[in-house]
Amino acid sequence: MPADTSIEKAWTHLAKLARKIAATQNDMSGLSKPERRFQALLQSLPDEYTVIRDAIDAQDKSDVERGLQKLQEKEAQLKTTEAAL
């Protein structure tokens, strides 16, 4: 994931890709499930998200909305830190 891509944009992009893949390849239809897409999002995050990624991995993986909320909070924190520098 490029550093300038927001969590929300990345999530939307993954959802679109998953729909396209599922429409063309039956064996990849599992990507239409939010849990699978969320894991793909976690794996694509830059190093600055290592701690939050580890924390999310340690929690219940079925709560995608909570995980996205945590990632967006971290994203906002990183933006605030970058702006202060």
PyMOL commands that set and color helices and strands:
alter all, ss='L'
color gray80, all
select helices_A, chain A and resi 7-24+26-32+34-44+47-58+64-84
alter helices_A, ss='H'
color red, helices_A
deselect
rebuild
show_as cartoon
